[in-house]
Amino acid sequence: MNTKNTIVSGLAAVAGLSLMACSSLTGMGPAGGSPGGGVSNEPTTTFKCIQADRGWATVAERGNAVSKNPLFTWNSEEFGDNWTPENRCYEVTRRLNVFVGKNGGRLSNLSLTPGQVNGLTVVCVVNQQSSCTNDSLLFTLSQKNAATPRTAIAKITDFSKGKANASPVDENGYPQYFPLQDLVNFSPEEGF
């Protein structure tokens, strides 16, 4: 078995990424141009849910190129039949496309941050330094990861950069905001 595939399939179990509830997002689908017809030098990014070797994964796309490292993997069955790994993958991917689409297809100024929505510990996509709301909800953390949400997001960040075995750090050592652009900042050999 490929080491990278082992890391990919194991990350969801370690990070315990889980989606529990739908948010009330409406509107845009996959990202297009800039809002208001403006032009941006930043390439348009969209997200895609794919079936990986041992589960489902959310990957970033720019043009015809797809990132080699997934942003998220979805393997956990802990939230039952309504939120299978496939369902979570498609819903989180849809939400990412809505958030990035509302930002003109750009990742700049968007961050992942932990927060509380409806009494649950969640990960949200926010613009600048705002906080989590039902409208910015990306996914719900498992009970295990809810105790250290910034650590869970840091593991996602490390994984998306190919550093799956980064050393543990005290929860207080991690930032509150994790720039989305850093998670999908592709290296030249990946075609971006």
ROSE-4610 file (N, C-alpha, C; in Angstrom, 1 decimal, always signed):
// ROSE-4610
residu = [M/M/M/N/N/N/T/T/T/K/K/K/N/N/N/T/T/T/I/I/I/V/V/V/S/S/S/G/G/G/L/L/L/A/A/A/A/A/A/V/V/V/A/A/A/G/G/G/L/L/L/S/S/S/L/L/L/M/M/M/A/A/A/C/C/C/S/S/S/S/S/S/L/L/L/T/T/T/G/G/G/M/M/M/G/G/G/P/P/P/A/A/A/G/G/G/G/G/G/S/S/S/P/P/P/G/G/G/G/G/G/G/G/G/V/V/V/S/S/S/N/N/N/E/E/E/P/P/P/T/T/T/T/T/T/T/T/T/F/F/F/K/K/K/C/C/C/I/I/I/Q/Q/Q/A/A/A/D/D/D/R/R/R/G/G/G/W/W/W/A/A/A/T/T/T/V/V/V/A/A/A/E/E/E/R/R/R/G/G/G/N/N/N/A/A/A/V/V/V/S/S/S/K/K/K/N/N/N/P/P/P/L/L/L/F/F/F/T/T/T/W/W/W/N/N/N/S/S/S/E/E/E/E/E/E/F/F/F/G/G/G/D/D/D/N/N/N/W/W/W/T/T/T/P/P/P/E/E/E/N/N/N/R/R/R/C/C/C/Y/Y/Y/E/E/E/V/V/V/T/T/T/R/R/R/R/R/R/L/L/L/N/N/N/V/V/V/F/F/F/V/V/V/G/G/G/K/K/K/N/N/N/G/G/G/G/G/G/R/R/R/L/L/L/S/S/S/N/N/N/L/L/L/S/S/S/L/L/L/T/T/T/P/P/P/G/G/G/Q/Q/Q/V/V/V/N/N/N/G/G/G/L/L/L/T/T/T/V/V/V/V/V/V/C/C/C/V/V/V/V/V/V/N/N/N/Q/Q/Q/Q/Q/Q/S/S/S/S/S/S/C/C/C/T/T/T/N/N/N/D/D/D/S/S/S/L/L/L/L/L/L/F/F/F/T/T/T/L/L/L/S/S/S/Q/Q/Q/K/K/K/N/N/N/A/A/A/A/A/A/T/T/T/P/P/P/R/R/R/T/T/T/A/A/A/I/I/I/A/A/A/K/K/K/I/I/I/T/T/T/D/D/D/F/F/F/S/S/S/K/K/K/G/G/G/K/K/K/A/A/A/N/N/N/A/A/A/S/S/S/P/P/P/V/V/V/D/D/D/E/E/E/N/N/N/G/G/G/Y/Y/Y/P/P/P/Q/Q/Q/Y/Y/Y/F/F/F/P/P/P/L/L/L/Q/Q/Q/D/D/D/L/L/L/V/V/V/N/N/N/F/F/F/S/S/S/P/P/P/E/E/E/E/E/E/G/G/G/F/F/F]
num = [1/1/1/2/2/2/3/3/3/4/4/4/5/5/5/6/6/6/7/7/7/8/8/8/9/9/9/10/10/10/11/11/11/12/12/12/13/13/13/14/14/14/15/15/15/16/16/16/17/17/17/18/18/18/19/19/19/20/20/20/21/21/21/22/22/22/23/23/23/24/24/24/25/25/25/26/26/26/27/27/27/28/28/28/29/29/29/30/30/30/31/31/31/32/32/32/33/33/33/34/34/34/35/35/35/36/36/36/37/37/37/38/38/38/39/39/39/40/40/40/41/41/41/42/42/42/43/43/43/44/44/44/45/45/45/46/46/46/47/47/47/48/48/48/49/49/49/50/50/50/51/51/51/52/52/52/53/53/53/54/54/54/55/55/55/56/56/56/57/57/57/58/58/58/59/59/59/60/60/60/61/61/61/62/62/62/63/63/63/64/64/64/65/65/65/66/66/66/67/67/67/68/68/68/69/69/69/70/70/70/71/71/71/72/72/72/73/73/73/74/74/74/75/75/75/76/76/76/77/77/77/78/78/78/79/79/79/80/80/80/81/81/81/82/82/82/83/83/83/84/84/84/85/85/85/86/86/86/87/87/87/88/88/88/89/89/89/90/90/90/91/91/91/92/92/92/93/93/93/94/94/94/95/95/95/96/96/96/97/97/97/98/98/98/99/99/99/100/100/100/101/101/101/102/102/102/103/103/103/104/104/104/105/105/105/106/106/106/107/107/107/108/108/108/109/109/109/110/110/110/111/111/111/112/112/112/113/113/113/114/114/114/115/115/115/116/116/116/117/117/117/118/118/118/119/119/119/120/120/120/121/121/121/122/122/122/123/123/123/124/124/124/125/125/125/126/126/126/127/127/127/128/128/128/129/129/129/130/130/130/131/131/131/132/132/132/133/133/133/134/134/134/135/135/135/136/136/136/137/137/137/138/138/138/139/139/139/140/140/140/141/141/141/142/142/142/143/143/143/144/144/144/145/145/145/146/146/146/147/147/147/148/148/148/149/149/149/150/150/150/151/151/151/152/152/152/153/153/153/154/154/154/155/155/155/156/156/156/157/157/157/158/158/158/159/159/159/160/160/160/161/161/161/162/162/162/163/163/163/164/164/164/165/165/165/166/166/166/167/167/167/168/168/168/169/169/169/170/170/170/171/171/171/172/172/172/173/173/173/174/174/174/175/175/175/176/176/176/177/177/177/178/178/178/179/179/179/180/180/180/181/181/181/182/182/182/183/183/183/184/184/184/185/185/185/186/186/186/187/187/187/188/188/188/189/189/189/190/190/190/191/191/191/192/192/192]
x = [+0.8/+0.0/+0.9/+0.5/+1.2/+1.1/+2.2/+2.3/+1.4/+1.3/+0.5/-1.0/-1.4/-2.8/-3.1/-2.1/-2.3/-2.5/-1.7/-1.9/-3.2/-3.6/-4.9/-6.0/-6.0/-7.1/-7.1/-5.9/-5.8/-6.1/-6.0/-6.2/-7.6/-8.6/-9.9/-10.2/-9.6/-9.8/-9.1/-7.8/-7.1/-7.7/-8.0/-8.6/-10.1/-10.8/-12.2/-13.1/-12.8/-13.6/-14.9/-15.9/-17.3/-18.2/-19.2/-20.2/-21.5/-22.2/-23.4/-24.7/-24.6/-25.8/-25.6/-26.7/-26.6/-26.8/-26.1/-26.3/-27.3/-27.7/-28.7/-28.1/-27.1/-26.5/-27.4/-27.4/-28.1/-27.3/-27.6/-27.0/-26.0/-24.8/-23.9/-23.4/-23.2/-22.5/-21.1/-20.4/-19.0/-18.5/-17.4/-16.8/-16.7/-17.0/-16.8/-15.9/-16.3/-15.5/-15.5/-15.1/-15.1/-16.4/-16.8/-18.1/-18.0/-19.2/-19.2/-18.5/-18.1/-17.4/-16.0/-15.4/-14.0/-13.1/-11.8/-10.8/-9.8/-9.5/-8.5/-7.3/-6.1/-4.9/-4.8/-5.6/-5.6/-6.4/-5.8/-6.5/-7.8/-8.8/-10.1/-9.9/-10.4/-10.3/-11.6/-11.8/-13.1/-12.7/-13.6/-13.4/-14.2/-13.7/-14.4/-14.3/-15.4/-15.4/-15.1/-14.1/-13.7/-13.6/-13.8/-13.6/-12.1/-11.5/-10.1/-9.9/-8.7/-8.4/-9.2/-9.3/-10.0/-11.0/-11.8/-12.8/-13.1/-13.5/-13.8/-12.9/-12.7/-11.7/-12.2/-12.0/-12.3/-10.9/-10.9/-9.6/-9.9/-8.9/-9.0/-8.7/-9.3/-9.1/-8.8/-7.9/-7.7/-7.6/-8.5/-8.5/-8.7/-7.8/-7.9/-7.1/-6.4/-5.5/-6.2/-5.9/-6.5/-5.3/-5.5/-4.4/-4.1/-2.9/-2.5/-2.8/-2.7/-3.0/-4.4/-5.3/-6.6/-6.7/-7.7/-7.9/-8.5/-9.4/-10.1/-10.3/-10.2/-10.6/-11.8/-12.7/-13.9/-14.1/-13.8/-13.9/-14.7/-15.0/-15.7/-17.2/-17.6/-19.1/-19.8/-19.2/-19.7/-21.0/-21.4/-22.6/-23.8/-23.7/-24.9/-25.1/-26.3/-26.6/-26.8/-27.3/-27.5/-26.3/-25.2/-23.9/-22.8/-23.0/-21.9/-20.7/-19.5/-18.4/-18.7/-19.4/-19.7/-20.6/-21.6/-22.5/-21.8/-20.9/-20.2/-19.2/-18.6/-17.7/-18.4/-19.5/-20.2/-20.8/-21.3/-21.8/-20.7/-19.6/-18.6/-18.0/-17.8/-17.3/-18.2/-19.5/-20.5/-20.4/-20.3/-20.2/-18.9/-17.8/-16.5/-16.7/-17.4/-17.6/-18.5/-19.5/-20.3/-19.5/-18.7/-17.9/-16.9/-16.2/-15.2/-15.8/-17.0/-17.7/-18.2/-18.6/-19.0/-17.8/-16.6/-15.4/-14.8/-15.6/-15.1/-14.2/-14.3/-13.4/-12.0/-11.8/-10.5/-10.5/-9.3/-9.1/-8.6/-8.1/-7.5/-8.6/-8.2/-9.1/-10.0/-10.0/-10.8/-10.0/-10.5/-9.8/-10.7/-10.1/-10.8/-10.6/-11.7/-11.6/-12.6/-12.2/-13.2/-14.2/-15.3/-16.3/-17.4/-18.4/-19.6/-20.8/-21.6/-22.8/-23.8/-25.0/-26.0/-25.5/-24.5/-24.0/-23.0/-22.6/-21.6/-20.3/-19.2/-17.9/-17.7/-17.5/-17.5/-16.3/-16.1/-15.1/-15.9/-15.5/-16.2/-15.2/-15.8/-15.0/-15.4/-14.5/-14.8/-13.9/-14.4/-13.7/-13.0/-11.7/-11.0/-10.9/-11.2/-11.1/-12.5/-13.5/-14.9/-15.0/-16.1/-16.3/-17.4/-17.5/-18.4/-19.8/-20.6/-22.1/-22.7/-24.0/-24.6/-24.3/-24.2/-24.0/-22.6/-21.6/-20.2/-19.8/-20.7/-20.5/-19.9/-18.8/-18.3/-18.5/-18.1/-18.4/-18.3/-18.9/-18.9/-17.7/-17.0/-16.0/-16.6/-15.9/-16.3/-16.1/-16.7/-16.5/-15.1/-14.3/-12.9/-12.1/-12.4/-11.7/-12.3/-13.5/-14.1/-13.4/-12.7/-11.9/-10.7/-10.1/-9.0/-9.2/-10.1/-10.4/-9.3/-8.5/-7.4/-6.4/-6.2/-5.2/-5.8/-7.1/-7.7/-7.5/-7.7/-7.5/-6.0/-5.1/-3.7/-3.3/-3.9/-3.6/-4.1/-5.2/-5.7/-4.7/-4.3/-3.3/-2.0/-1.5/-0.3/-0.5/-1.6/-1.9/-1.9/-2.6/-2.8/-1.5/-0.5/+0.8/+1.8/+1.3/+2.1/+2.9/+2.5/+3.2/+2.3/+1.9/+0.9/+1.4/+2.7/+3.2/+3.9/+3.3/+3.9/+3.8/+4.8/+4.8/+3.6/+3.1/+2.0/+2.4/+1.6/+1.8/+0.6/+0.9/-0.2/-1.2/-2.5/-3.6/-3.4/-2.9/-2.7/-1.6/-0.8/+0.3/-0.2/-1.5/-2.0/-2.8/-2.8/-3.6/-5.1/-5.8/-7.3/-7.8/-7.0/-7.4/-6.4/-6.8/-5.9/-6.3/-5.5/-5.8/-6.1/-7.2/-7.6/-6.6/-6.1/-5.1/-3.9/-3.5/-2.3/-2.6/-3.8/-4.2/-4.2/-4.4/-4.5/-3.5/-2.4/-1.3/-0.4/-0.6/+0.0/+1.4/+2.2/+3.6/+3.6/+4.7/+4.7/+4.6/+5.1/+5.0/+3.6/+2.7/+1.3/+0.5/+1.1/+0.4/-0.3/+0.0/-0.8/+0.2]
y = [-1.2/+0.0/+1.2/+2.2/+3.5/+4.2/+4.8/+5.5/+6.7/+7.4/+8.6/+8.2/+7.0/+6.6/+6.2/+5.6/+5.2/+6.5/+7.5/+8.8/+9.4/+9.4/+10.0/+9.2/+7.9/+7.2/+7.3/+7.4/+7.5/+8.9/+9.9/+11.3/+11.5/+11.0/+11.3/+10.6/+9.5/+8.8/+9.6/+10.1/+10.9/+12.2/+12.9/+14.3/+14.2/+13.1/+12.9/+13.9/+14.3/+15.3/+14.8/+15.5/+15.0/+16.2/+15.9/+16.9/+16.4/+17.2/+16.8/+17.5/+18.7/+19.4/+20.3/+20.5/+21.4/+22.8/+23.7/+25.1/+25.7/+26.9/+27.5/+28.2/+27.6/+28.3/+28.2/+29.3/+29.3/+30.1/+30.0/+30.9/+30.2/+30.7/+30.4/+29.0/+28.5/+27.2/+27.3/+26.5/+26.6/+28.0/+28.4/+29.7/+30.1/+31.4/+31.9/+33.0/+34.2/+35.4/+36.1/+37.4/+38.2/+38.9/+39.1/+39.8/+41.2/+41.6/+42.9/+43.1/+42.0/+42.0/+42.4/+42.6/+43.0/+41.9/+42.2/+41.2/+41.0/+39.8/+39.5/+38.7/+39.0/+38.3/+36.9/+36.6/+35.3/+34.3/+33.1/+32.2/+31.7/+31.4/+30.9/+29.5/+29.2/+27.9/+27.3/+26.1/+25.4/+24.1/+23.4/+22.2/+21.1/+19.9/+18.7/+17.6/+16.8/+15.6/+14.4/+13.6/+12.5/+11.2/+10.1/+8.8/+8.5/+8.4/+8.1/+6.6/+6.2/+4.7/+4.1/+4.8/+4.1/+5.1/+5.8/+6.7/+7.8/+8.9/+10.1/+11.3/+12.2/+13.3/+14.5/+15.7/+17.0/+17.5/+17.8/+18.3/+19.7/+20.4/+21.7/+21.6/+22.5/+22.5/+23.9/+24.0/+25.3/+24.9/+25.3/+24.9/+23.4/+22.7/+21.3/+20.5/+21.2/+20.6/+20.4/+19.2/+18.9/+18.7/+19.2/+19.0/+17.6/+17.3/+15.9/+15.6/+16.6/+16.4/+16.8/+16.0/+16.4/+17.4/+18.3/+19.2/+18.5/+17.6/+16.8/+15.4/+14.4/+13.1/+12.7/+11.9/+11.5/+10.0/+9.5/+8.0/+7.6/+8.5/+8.2/+7.9/+6.8/+6.4/+6.8/+7.6/+7.9/+8.7/+9.4/+10.2/+9.5/+8.2/+7.5/+7.6/+7.0/+6.8/+8.1/+9.2/+10.4/+11.2/+10.9/+11.6/+10.6/+9.8/+8.9/+9.7/+9.1/+9.8/+10.4/+9.7/+10.3/+11.6/+11.5/+12.6/+13.8/+13.6/+14.7/+15.3/+14.4/+15.0/+15.9/+15.4/+16.3/+17.6/+17.5/+18.7/+19.7/+19.2/+20.2/+20.8/+20.0/+20.5/+21.5/+21.3/+22.3/+23.6/+23.5/+24.6/+25.4/+24.7/+25.4/+26.2/+25.6/+26.3/+27.5/+27.4/+28.6/+29.7/+29.4/+30.4/+31.1/+30.2/+30.8/+31.5/+31.0/+31.7/+33.1/+33.2/+34.5/+35.5/+34.9/+35.7/+35.8/+35.7/+35.8/+34.7/+33.5/+32.4/+32.5/+33.5/+33.7/+33.1/+32.7/+32.2/+33.2/+34.3/+35.4/+35.9/+36.2/+36.8/+35.7/+34.5/+33.4/+32.6/+32.3/+31.4/+30.4/+29.3/+28.3/+28.8/+28.7/+29.0/+28.1/+27.8/+27.0/+27.9/+27.4/+28.2/+27.3/+27.9/+27.2/+27.7/+26.7/+26.9/+25.9/+26.4/+25.5/+24.6/+25.1/+24.3/+23.2/+23.2/+22.2/+23.0/+22.3/+22.8/+22.5/+23.6/+23.5/+24.2/+24.0/+24.7/+25.5/+26.8/+27.7/+28.3/+28.8/+29.6/+31.0/+31.9/+33.3/+34.2/+35.4/+36.4/+37.3/+37.5/+38.3/+37.7/+38.4/+37.9/+37.8/+37.4/+37.3/+35.9/+35.7/+34.5/+33.6/+32.4/+31.4/+31.8/+31.5/+31.6/+30.5/+30.3/+29.2/+29.4/+30.6/+30.9/+30.6/+30.5/+30.2/+28.8/+28.0/+26.6/+25.8/+25.1/+24.2/+22.8/+22.4/+21.0/+21.1/+20.0/+19.9/+18.9/+19.2/+18.4/+17.2/+16.1/+15.0/+15.4/+14.7/+15.0/+15.0/+14.0/+13.9/+15.2/+15.7/+16.9/+18.2/+18.1/+19.4/+19.9/+19.1/+19.5/+20.4/+20.1/+20.9/+21.2/+22.1/+22.4/+23.0/+23.9/+24.5/+23.5/+22.5/+21.4/+20.6/+20.3/+19.6/+20.3/+21.6/+22.4/+22.5/+22.5/+22.5/+21.2/+20.1/+18.8/+18.8/+19.4/+19.5/+20.3/+21.4/+22.3/+21.5/+20.9/+20.1/+19.0/+18.3/+17.2/+17.7/+18.8/+19.4/+19.8/+20.1/+20.5/+19.3/+18.1/+16.9/+16.6/+17.2/+17.0/+16.3/+15.1/+14.3/+14.0/+13.9/+13.5/+14.7/+15.8/+17.0/+16.8/+17.3/+17.1/+17.8/+17.2/+17.8/+19.1/+20.1/+21.3/+21.6/+22.3/+22.7/+23.5/+23.2/+23.9/+25.4/+26.0/+27.5/+27.9/+27.0/+27.4/+27.6/+27.2/+27.3/+28.6/+29.2/+30.4/+30.1/+31.2/+31.1/+31.0/+31.6/+31.7/+31.0/+30.1/+29.4/+29.8/+30.6/+31.0/+29.8/+29.9/+28.8/+28.8/+29.9/+29.9/+29.1/+29.0/+28.2/+26.7/+26.3/+24.9/+24.4/+25.3/+24.9/+25.6/+26.1/+26.7/+25.7/+25.5/+24.3/+24.6/+23.6/+23.7/+23.6/+24.2/+24.2/+22.9/+21.8/+20.5/+19.9/+20.6/+20.1/+20.8/+21.7/+22.3/+23.5/+24.2/+25.4/+26.6]
z = [+0.0/+0.0/+0.0/-0.8/-0.9/+0.5/+0.9/+2.2/+2.2/+1.1/+1.0/+1.2/+0.5/+0.7/+2.1/+2.8/+4.2/+5.0/+4.7/+5.5/+5.2/+3.9/+3.5/+4.2/+4.2/+4.8/+6.3/+6.9/+8.3/+8.9/+8.1/+8.6/+9.1/+8.4/+8.8/+10.2/+10.4/+11.7/+12.8/+12.5/+13.5/+13.7/+12.7/+12.8/+13.2/+12.9/+13.2/+12.6/+11.4/+10.7/+10.4/+10.8/+10.7/+10.4/+9.6/+9.3/+9.9/+10.7/+11.4/+10.9/+10.5/+10.2/+9.0/+8.2/+7.1/+7.6/+6.9/+7.2/+6.2/+6.4/+5.5/+4.4/+3.7/+2.6/+1.4/+0.7/-0.6/-1.6/-2.8/-3.8/-4.7/-4.8/-5.8/-5.8/-7.0/-7.1/-7.3/-8.1/-8.3/-8.7/-8.2/-8.4/-9.8/-10.1/-11.4/-11.4/-11.9/-11.9/-10.6/-10.6/-9.5/-9.3/-8.0/-7.8/-8.4/-9.0/-9.6/-10.9/-11.5/-12.8/-12.7/-11.5/-11.4/-11.9/-12.1/-12.6/-11.4/-11.2/-10.2/-10.8/-10.3/-10.7/-10.1/-9.0/-8.4/-9.2/-9.5/-10.3/-9.6/-10.3/-9.8/-9.3/-8.1/-7.5/-7.2/-7.5/-7.2/-6.5/-5.9/-5.2/-5.7/-5.6/-6.2/-5.2/-5.1/-4.3/-5.2/-4.8/-5.6/-4.7/-5.3/-4.6/-4.7/-3.5/-3.4/-3.2/-3.0/-2.9/-1.8/-0.7/+0.5/+1.1/+0.3/+0.8/-0.1/+0.4/-0.3/+0.1/-0.8/-0.6/-1.3/-0.6/-1.2/-1.7/-3.0/-3.6/-4.3/-4.5/-5.2/-6.6/-7.4/-8.9/-9.3/-10.3/-11.0/-12.5/-13.3/-14.7/-14.8/-15.5/-15.7/-14.7/-13.8/-12.9/-11.5/-10.9/-9.6/-8.7/-7.4/-6.4/-6.1/-5.9/-5.5/-4.1/-3.2/-1.8/-1.6/-1.0/-0.7/+0.4/+0.4/+1.5/+2.7/+2.5/+3.5/+3.0/+3.9/+3.5/+4.4/+3.9/+4.6/+4.6/+5.8/+6.0/+7.2/+8.1/+9.3/+9.1/+9.8/+9.7/+11.0/+11.8/+13.2/+13.2/+12.1/+12.2/+11.5/+11.2/+10.7/+9.2/+8.9/+7.5/+6.7/+7.4/+6.7/+6.3/+7.1/+6.8/+6.6/+5.5/+5.1/+4.7/+4.5/+4.0/+2.7/+1.8/+0.5/+0.6/+1.5/+1.7/+2.3/+3.3/+3.9/+2.8/+2.1/+1.0/+0.1/-0.4/-1.4/-0.8/+0.5/+1.1/+1.5/+2.1/+2.4/+1.1/+0.1/-1.2/-1.7/-1.7/-2.2/-1.4/+0.0/+0.8/+0.5/+0.3/-0.1/-1.4/-2.4/-3.6/-3.5/-2.6/-2.3/-1.7/-0.6/+0.0/-0.9/-1.7/-2.6/-3.7/-4.2/-5.3/-4.8/-3.6/-3.1/-3.0/-3.0/-2.9/-4.3/-5.3/-6.7/-7.2/-6.6/-7.0/-6.4/-5.5/-4.9/-3.5/-3.1/-1.7/-0.7/-1.3/-0.4/+0.5/+1.7/+2.7/+3.3/+2.9/+3.5/+4.4/+5.6/+6.6/+7.1/+7.6/+8.4/+9.9/+10.7/+12.1/+12.9/+14.1/+14.9/+15.6/+15.9/+16.7/+17.2/+17.7/+18.2/+17.4/+16.9/+16.3/+16.8/+17.3/+17.8/+18.9/+19.7/+20.8/+20.4/+19.1/+18.6/+18.2/+18.3/+17.9/+16.4/+15.7/+14.2/+13.6/+12.4/+11.6/+10.6/+10.5/+9.6/+8.6/+7.5/+6.5/+6.7/+7.1/+7.3/+6.5/+6.3/+5.6/+6.6/+6.4/+7.3/+8.7/+9.8/+11.1/+11.8/+11.1/+11.6/+12.4/+13.0/+13.8/+13.1/+13.6/+13.1/+13.3/+12.3/+12.3/+11.6/+11.6/+10.9/+9.4/+8.9/+7.5/+7.1/+8.0/+7.6/+8.0/+8.5/+8.9/+7.7/+7.9/+6.9/+7.4/+8.6/+9.1/+10.6/+11.3/+12.7/+13.1/+14.1/+14.6/+15.5/+15.5/+16.3/+17.8/+18.7/+20.1/+20.5/+20.0/+20.3/+19.9/+18.7/+18.2/+18.7/+19.2/+19.7/+20.9/+21.6/+22.8/+22.4/+21.2/+20.7/+19.2/+18.9/+17.5/+16.7/+17.3/+16.6/+16.2/+17.1/+16.8/+15.6/+15.5/+14.4/+13.1/+13.1/+11.9/+11.5/+12.5/+12.2/+11.6/+12.0/+11.4/+9.9/+9.7/+8.3/+7.5/+8.0/+7.3/+7.0/+8.0/+7.8/+6.8/+6.9/+5.9/+4.5/+4.3/+2.9/+2.4/+3.2/+2.8/+2.7/+2.9/+2.9/+4.1/+5.2/+6.5/+7.5/+7.2/+8.0/+9.4/+9.6/+10.9/+11.6/+11.6/+12.3/+13.8/+14.5/+16.0/+16.6/+17.7/+18.4/+19.1/+19.1/+19.8/+20.7/+21.8/+22.7/+21.9/+22.2/+21.6/+21.5/+22.6/+22.6/+21.7/+21.2/+20.2/+18.8/+18.5/+17.2/+17.0/+15.8/+15.6/+15.6/+15.6/+15.6/+14.2/+13.2/+11.8/+11.0/+10.0/+9.2/+7.7/+7.0/+5.7/+4.7/+4.1/+3.2/+2.0/+1.6/+0.5/+0.9/+2.1/+2.5/+2.4/+2.5/+2.4/+1.0/+0.0/-1.4/-2.2/-1.6/-2.3/-3.0/-4.2/-4.9/-5.4/-5.4/-5.8/-7.3/-8.0/-9.5/-10.1/-9.5/-10.2/-10.2/-9.4/-9.4/-10.5/-11.3/-12.4/-12.1/-11.0/-10.7/-10.8]
